[in-house]
Amino acid sequence: MNRIPQFSTKDTGLSDIALHVARHLKRAALAPIWIAVIVSCIDLVLFSVLFWFVRFSLAPLTYFQTFQTTVWALCAAGSTVALLGAIGGYRVSTLKNTIYSIGYVIIAGVVPFGMVATFDLGPPQPDHIAEAALASVCLTILPGRYLISRALRWALESGLTERRAVIVGGGSNAEHLIRGLVQRPENDIRICAIFDDRQGERSPDLVLDVPKIGHFSDLLRFARQAEIDLIIITLPRTAEARIAALLTMFRVLPIPVHLSSFSNDLNFRDRTSREIDLIDLLPPSFRPERRLAKRSFDLVIGSLALLLAVPVMIAIALAIRLDSPGPILFGQVRHGFNDLPINVLKFRTMYVDSCDPGARRVVTKGDPRVTWVGRVLRKTSLDELPQLFNVLTGSLSLVGPRPHAVNALSSRQEQFNEIVDGYSARHRLPPGITGWAQIHGLRGEIDDPEALRARFAYDLFYIENWSLWLDVKILLRTPLALLDTRHAY
């Protein structure tokens, strides 16, 4: 057995082996919800073409009839896709079985296509419809479902859909977990690495070919370098104090934390009772379903907002250019999702030689560094409009905890994480242009530790109670919140 190189005990970075593992885990896993979205989009096109082909094969179409048939085809296809989703036709277990998948399509499509055919075609020749429908099914549904099942099986076998997990705690408990997973070939969990403070026989460098790559404290840094889906604690049941301390440490991550030492069931289900073997200690704050819903909302509303804001942004750009020399936009590195740095855009509001990209000095009322146009922009928050481009690129959301500058200091020259314990927990959702704290009057520069603690509390409430409706509510209340300019300067 080859010995794994010892990892660094320094707090300045990860070891070479940890960085090597992280580089191989940069790609996010293909979650079941994304598989369902991809296949449903394919189905929407496929079913529309199928209906249109059936209609066209019966009789020539005029221009108006072509348009009418296209509308009916989209209605039938959309209804079928919705019904398929409702009855489980887009589950991975269904899609990878060609026969089951075809059966679900037929069940979901009979009623929508039958009703639409009746409205669009009137009383046609039944034998002609049957022949055309059978030909369409053979030409589209059968090969389409076969190709989808083959592609999905390839994705499963190549590991594109697997959930990557790391173990916290090595030794015999970790070995028991890994052996159990190997004995269940149908599971989608892959153990990528082990983190443990212990050394020697209690926690060897390799456990069934899975390397130990760092200490407990290194996992936070690793989780921000790599795309991992699960953290599994395998410490013994008697280590209650250590487990509690680890949970406090991992609470700042958006990754679910499970405990496996009390169970033999390795299916990784959500907690439903105290008798299941894998206990869900910390649920994920940003499930794939949430990511899809929030990202779709941001793209649609953000695009509309940007179109409406273009004339205003052009006028602001001209005003900045006339007011003081220098670039129109100002970029600042801030904390993003999972504490990763992002470059946030704003309109420049300070003189070029006074700009403070590191936010080392808090802006105060009447600050001489701020230009005349800049005072107006900061009062009205119009300097934030370029962040709509950040929304479209995905580094920001429309709504979320406001991103603070990396290494920003308070008016007392204190780091934010020194003022608020667990400050990074506010990065478990993507940051936003506006947020729950902002509509409650907490906007502008942070010149008071209590204001930072209040923002932190509001941000945690938003993260733990997120919904699309809450995002809509915050967006609707933001214009009213902007009228309060007491702390905006």
C-alpha positions, 0 to 999 in steps of 0.5 A, spaced: 500 500 500 502 506 497 503 511 503 499 518 502 504 524 503 503 528 509 498 534 509 500 540 511 498 543 518 499 550 517 492 554 516 495 558 510 492 553 505 491 546 503 496 540 502 498 538 495 494 532 495 488 536 497 489 541 492 489 535 487 483 532 489 479 539 489 481 540 482 478 533 480 472 535 483 471 542 480 465 540 476 458 540 479 454 533 479 448 533 474 442 533 479 436 529 478 432 535 477 437 538 471 436 531 468 428 532 468 429 539 466 433 537 460 429 531 458 422 535 459 425 540 454 427 535 449 420 532 450 417 539 449 420 539 442 419 532 440 411 532 442 410 538 438 413 535 432 410 529 433 403 532 433 404 537 427 407 531 423 400 527 425 396 533 423 400 535 416 400 527 414 392 527 414 391 533 409 395 539 406 395 546 411 393 553 409 397 558 412 392 559 418 391 552 419 399 551 420 399 557 425 393 554 429 396 547 429 403 549 431 399 552 437 395 546 439 401 542 438 405 546 443 398 546 448 398 538 447 406 537 448 406 542 454 400 538 457 403 531 456 410 534 459 406 537 465 403 530 466 409 526 465 412 530 471 406 529 476 406 522 475 414 520 475 415 520 468 422 524 469 425 520 475 432 517 473 429 510 475 424 511 470 428 514 464 433 509 464 428 503 463 426 504 456 419 500 456 417 504 463 419 510 460 415 509 453 409 507 458 409 513 462 409 517 455 403 513 452 399 514 459 401 521 460 399 523 452 393 520 451 388 525 454 392 531 452 393 529 444 386 526 444 383 532 446 387 537 442 386 532 436 378 533 437 378 540 437 383 541 431 381 536 426 374 535 428 371 528 426 376 525 421 377 518 419 379 514 425 384 509 421 388 515 418 389 518 425 391 511 428 396 510 422 399 517 422 399 516 430 402 509 430 408 512 425 409 518 429 410 514 435 415 509 431 419 514 428 420 519 434 418 516 441 421 509 441 428 511 438 427 518 442 426 514 449 431 509 447 437 514 446 435 518 452 435 511 456 442 509 453 445 517 455 442 516 462 446 510 463 452 512 460 452 518 465 450 514 471 456 509 469 461 515 468 459 518 474 456 525 472 450 524 476 454 521 483 454 525 489 461 526 492 462 525 499 467 526 504 468 523 511 469 526 517 473 521 522 477 515 519 479 509 522 474 503 522 468 507 522 470 510 516 472 503 513 465 500 515 461 506 511 466 505 505 465 497 505 457 498 506 457 503 500 461 498 495 456 493 497 450 497 494 452 498 487 445 501 486 447 507 490 450 514 487 455 516 493 462 516 492 467 517 497 472 522 495 477 524 501 477 523 509 479 529 514 481 527 521 485 530 526 487 523 529 494 520 526 497 513 526 493 506 527 486 510 529 486 514 523 491 511 517 493 515 511 489 510 507 482 507 508 480 502 502 484 506 497 480 513 500 486 518 502 486 522 508 487 529 506 487 534 512 484 536 518 477 537 520 479 545 520 481 544 513 474 541 510 472 548 510 477 551 505 476 544 501 469 545 501 470 552 497 475 549 492 471 543 490 464 541 488 462 536 494 455 534 495 455 531 502 459 531 509 459 524 513 461 524 520 463 517 522 466 519 529 464 514 534 457 515 538 461 517 545 464 523 541 458 527 542 462 534 544 467 533 538 461 532 533 457 538 536 463 542 535 464 540 528 457 541 527 458 548 529 464 549 524 460 546 518 454 550 519 457 556 515 457 551 509 451 550 504 453 542 504 448 537 508 452 534 514 450 526 515 452 522 521 453 515 519 455 511 526 448 510 529 446 506 523 447 500 518 442 503 512 446 507 507 441 509 503 442 517 505 435 518 506 432 525 509 431 524 516 424 521 517 424 517 524 430 516 529 430 509 527 433 510 520 441 509 520 443 515 517 441 521 521 441 528 517 444 533 522 444 539 517 440 540 511 443 543 505 441 550 504 441 550 497 438 544 494 438 543 486 431 545 486 432 551 489 438 553 485 434 552 478 428 556 481 432 562 483 436 562 477 430 562 473 427 567 476 433 571 476 434 570 469 427 572 467 426 578 472 433 580 471 433 581 464 427 585 464 430 589 469 436 591 465 432 592 459 428 598 463 434 600 466 438 601 460 436 609 459 437 610 466 444 607 466 446 611 459 444 617 463 448 616 469 454 614 465 454 621 462 453 624 468 459 620 471 464 622 465 462 629 466 463 630 473 470 627 474 475 624 470 476 616 470 472 610 469 465 609 469 464 603 472 468 600 479 469 593 480 470 590 487 472 583 490 466 581 495 464 575 498 460 570 494 456 564 494 460 559 499 465 564 501 468 564 494 470 571 491 466 575 486 467 581 482 461 586 483 460 592 479 458 599 481 458 605 478 464 609 480 462 614 486 469 616 488 474 620 485 479 615 482 485 617 487 480 616 493 477 609 490 477 604 496 477 597 492 479 593 499 473 597 503 479 598 508 475 605 510 468 606 511 464 611 508 462 617 512 457 622 512 460 628 507 466 624 506 470 628 501 472 622 497 465 621 494 464 626 488 457 630 487 454 625 482 456 619 487 452 622 493 446 622 489 447 615 486 449 612 493 443 616 496 438 613 491 442 606 490 442 607 483 450 606 483 448 598 484 444 598 477 451 595 473 450 589 478 444 587 474 450 584 469 452 580 475 445 577 476 445 575 469 452 572 469 450 568 475 455 571 481 449 575 484 442 574 485 436 579 485 435 578 492 440 575 497 444 577 503 448 583 501 455 581 499 461 585 503 468 586 500 473 581 502 477 583 508 472 589 509 473 593 516 468 596 520 469 603 523 473 601 529 478 597 524 475 590 525 474 584 521 467 582 520 468 575 522 471 578 528 465 582 530 460 576 528 461 569 530 460 564 524 459 570 519 460 566 513 454 562 514 450 568 511 454 566 504 450 559 504 445 562 499 448 567 493 448 574 495 443 579 492 442 586 490 437 587 495 435 583 501 431 582 507 436 586 511 435 592 506 428 592 506 428 593 514 432 599 514 439 596 514 442 599 508 449 603 506 456 602 509 457 599 516 459 603 521 457 600 527 458 593 530 451 592 532 448 594 525 453 588 522 450 583 527 443 586 526 444 584 518 447 578 520 440 576 523 436 578 518 440 574 513 440 568 517 432 569 517 432 569 509 436 563 508 432 559 513 426 561 510 427 562 503 422 562 497 420 565 491 415 568 494 419 571 499 424 574 493 418 577 490 416 580 497 423 583 498 423 586 490 416 589 491 418 592 498 425 595 495 423 601 492 419 603 499 426 602 503 430 606 498 426 612 501 429 611 507 436 615 506 439 616 513 444 611 512 446 611 505 452 616 504 
